[in-house]
């Protein structure tokens, strides 16, 4: 029963919902990047390389064999380095895009955490800590002035 209670707390806190939203957005982002690489970036690269299609590039280790009737006797064994190149390009684009997004979010977080910067509203916990800090400073100044009078 304790495990069920812990799961309920986990789901209610929003962790599970945030994770589900992240997975859904990630899957959509993956399909966008896939189209970007295959339909936008690779065609001009193929044109620059005299019509070479990266997807079909492979190193054949053993050619396929057919019998006299056209039936496949032995399948081709090949290293598909074109597919690997395409997947690597996908990875680099996704990685760079995520880097840019995270860098932008971190920049906004730094602005939000700066109590002196009024352009971005600070989170409630930062506002409370700032108020507590100023109250403690005020209290320390009062105590110092009272000790100076004695």
Secondary structure, 3 states (H helix, E strand, C coil): CHHHHHHHHHHHCCHHHHHHHHHHHHHHHHHHHHHHHHHHHHHHHHHHCCCCCHHHCCEEEECCEECCCCCEEECCEEECHHHHHHHHHHHHHHHHHHHHHHHHHHHHHHHHHCCCCCCCCCCHHHHHHHHHHHHHHHHHHHHHHHHHHC
